[in-house]
């Protein structure tokens, strides 16, 4: 196993690149020099046929190039320092891509992957504080994967990073230096929207964004009180297959959602509506990151210390 989380992601990208004979273009700011785009490309080892391009700050253009190369049948991965910068390319991803989707057969597409960091450590100044990638997924209707555990990193990167069509693959800045989350996957949906990590019959826990590590901690604490949890991670995939979560809720009847993004548009709300419509009333609780405003200049960390509340609800049914 890799020594830390981000090395596990880069190793998966290397393996995906070397498993295809297709020539790949990987582009972004300082990918193979300096900071290696803030560490997210450190250790990147493309094969000899691939091309690495260091680009300037023009995300709108970069997204347009990526779409154009995808239309041409080529393979392009855009490495982006942080989610905040993707806002500059939304016109391409919302409007240009919708036009493409309406007029071109997706079977002819090459590949366009946007690989970026989410600044989820808290407010860090201008253009370094946007932690709501689910909102971007909602706007663009583009499959968006938050890479959490090593098992879903390997599955998503291996199949999707240089796969046909377009997707966004995001990593958590907060977890860069942490040990990889090595929890094994029990099962996952065919569309990679849902990963099932732990088995239990007392409560269903679903993590969104980058809350899987917290979800496994809550499950461990709950088990010490005699409650075993089914644990899932849910990616932002349009029209996701949620059959695994439904099967779990038919056993447990209880849903705890952990979402560490900073948004008013909670994907958890849609999941609860869907599950209620399919199986009837469920006992549910959604715990989200508290949205802090910066009190002064510099880093203002977000707080998401919900373990006590989560375990109390699992154990007693109230908070």
N, C-alpha and C positions, 0 to 999 in steps of 0.2 A: 504494500500500500504506500502511496505517496506520503511525504512527511507533512504536508499541509493541504488545505482545501484548494487553493488556487493552483498549486502544482498538479493536483489531481485533474483539474479542468484542462490545463495545458497539455498534460500527457494524453488525455482523451482526444484532444484536437489533433495532436501529432499522429496518434494511431489512426484516426479517421482519414487524415490527409494521405497517409502512406498505404491505406487499404484500397485506394482508388487509383486507377491509371490516368484519370482525368487531370489535366493541368489546371491548377488552382491559382487564383489571384487573391492575396490577403493584403489589405490596405488599411492604413490608419496613421496616427501620429506617433512617430518614434517607436515603431514596432520592433525593429532590430537594432536600435541604438538608444543611448541615454537611459531613460527610466523604463524602457520597454513598455510604453504606454501605462505607466503607473504600476508595473509589475504583472499586469494581466496577460502579457505575452512573453514573460521571461521563461526561457527554456523552449520556446517555439522552434521546431526543427522541420521546416517544410522539405519535401523531396526536391531533387534537382530540377525537375520540370516545372515546379511552382515558381511564382513570382511574388516577392514581397515589395510593397510600395509604401513609402513614407509620404503622407499627404499633409496639406495644410488645413486650416480651420475653415471648412466650407461644407458643412454637413448636408445642406440642401442639394448641392452638386453631387456629393458622394452618393447620396441615396438615389439620385437620378441615374448616375453611372451604374449603380448596382442593378437597378431595374432594367436598364438598357442591356447590360451584359446577360441578365437572366433571359430577356427576350431573344437574345442572340444565341442562346443555348450554352453560354459560358458559365463558369463557376466563380463567384465573387463573394468574399467574406470581408465585411467592413468592421474593423476593430474600433470601438468608440470608448473614449475614456470614461464617460458617465452618461447616465440617462438624461440629464438636463440638456445635453447637446442634441439629443435626438429630436427635441422640440423644434429645432431649426429645419429638420427634414420632414416634418409632418405633412406638409403640402404634397410632397411626392408620395408618401405612404398612404395618405387618405385619398387624394384626388387622382393623381396619376395612376396609382395602382388600381383604383376602382374602374378607371377607363380601360386599363389593360385587361382586367378581369372580365369586363363586359364584352370585349372584342377579340380576345385571343384564347385559344385552346390551351389550358394549363398543361396538357400532356407534352406540349412542345417546349416548355420552359427549361432553362438551365437552373442555376441555383443562386440565390441571394440570401446570405445570412448576416444579420446585424448582431454582433457580439459586443456587449457593453457591461459596464459596472453600474450598479445601483448604490448611491451614497446613502447607506442605511445606518450610519453611525450618529446621525443627528444633523442639525444645522451647521454647515461649515463655510458659510458665506455665499456670495452670489454664484449661481450656477453650480452649486455643490450640495443641494439639499432636497432634490426631487426624489421622493420615494413613493411613487404611485404608478408602477409599471402596468398595473391592471387597467388604469385609465387609458393608457396608450393602446393597450390591447383592445379595449372597448371602442376607441375611436377608429382604429385601423382595421379591425377584424382580421388581424394577422396572428397566427399561432405564436404564443409567447411563453417561453419556458424559463422558469426560475430554477437554476441549478442548485440543489440543496445537498443531498447525500451522494456518496460516490456511486451508488447503484444507479440513481436516475441520471447522474452526470454521464456515466458510461452509455446508458441506453439512449438518451436524447442526443448527445454529441455524436455517438456512433452512427445513428440512423439519420439525424436531421441536419447536422452542421453543414454537410455538403450534399444534402438531399435535394430533390427537385422542388422548385418553387421557392417561396419566401418564408422566413421565420425570424424571430428575435430570440436570442439566447442570452440570459442575464446572469451575472454573478454578484454575490454579496460582498461589498467592500469590508463590512464588519467582520467577515469570517476569513479573510485572506490568509492570515497566519495561524488560524485554528487547525487542529488536527482534523483530518477528513472524517465525516460522519459515515461510519462503516456499517450501519444497520442494513441488513439484507432485505431485499425486496421479496415479498410473498407473491405478488402478482402486479400486473399493470394493464391498463386498457390499451387496446390496439392503437389508439390515436395518441398515446403517451400523455393524455390529459390527467390521468389519475394513477398514482402509484400507491400500492398497499404495502405498508412496512411492518406493522406488528399486528398480532392476532389477539382478540379478546371479545368477551360476550357482554360486558357491562356498559360500555359507552363507546361511541364512535367519535374519534378526534380527527378533524381535517385541518391541515395547515395550508395557508396561502402565502404567497410572496416568499419570504425566507424564514418562515417560522417552524420548519420541520424539526430543527435541532431542539427548539423549545418544546414541541409536541412530544418528542421522545422523552424529554426530561419529565414532563407532566405525567406521561404514562408510567414512567418508573416510580415516581412519587405516589401515584394513585395505587399502583400494585402493592406498595408497602402497606396500604390501608385496606387491602383485600379486594380492590377493584381492577379488573383487567380491561385494557382498552384496545380496540381496533384503531390503528393509526394510518392515516392517508396523507399524501401530498397532492394538491390540486393545481395544475397549471392553467394558464389563461388561454385555452384553446377554443375557438368558435365551435358551438354545437358539441360540447364534450360528451363523451360516453361516461356516464356516472353509474353504470350498473353495479360496479363493485361497492360503491358507497350505499346504494339502495339495498343491496343484499345484507350489508352490515347493519343498517338501520332496522331492517326487518327483524334482526336478532336482538339488537340493543334497545331500540326505541328512543335513544338519547343521542344528541349531536352537540359536540363542543367544537367551535371553530376558533382557530388562532390565526389572526391576520396582522402581521407587523408592518403593513404598508400605511402610508399617511394619505388617506383619501376619504371622501364622503361617499364614494360609490363603492360599496362593499360587494365583492363577488359572492360573499357568504349569503347575502340576501337572496340572490338568485338561486343559489343551491338550496336554501331552506324552502323557497317557494316551489322549486321543482320537486323536492322530496315530499313535501306536504301534499302536493297534487297527485303524486304517484302512490304514496302509501298511507296518507292520512296524517293526522296530528302527530307531531313528535315534540319531545321536550328538548329545547335547544337553548344554547347560550353562545353569543359571539363576543370574543374578547379582542380588542384592537389596540394598536399603539396610540398612546395619548399624544395629541398634536400640540407640541410645545412651540411657542414663539421665542425667538432669540432674545435673551435678556441683556446681552452685551455683545461686543465683537468677539469673534473666535468661535470655537466649537461649543455648541450647546447640545448635549446628548439627549436623545429620546429615551423615555423610560417605557419598558414593556415587561415589568416584573409582575407577571400575572400567575405565577405558579401556585401561590397560596389560594387565590380566588378560584382558580381552575380546579385544584384538587378538592377544595371544600365543596364546590358544586358537584363534582363527581361523587363524592362520598356521602353528602347529605341531601343533595337536591336543591340547595339554596345557597345564597352568598351573603 
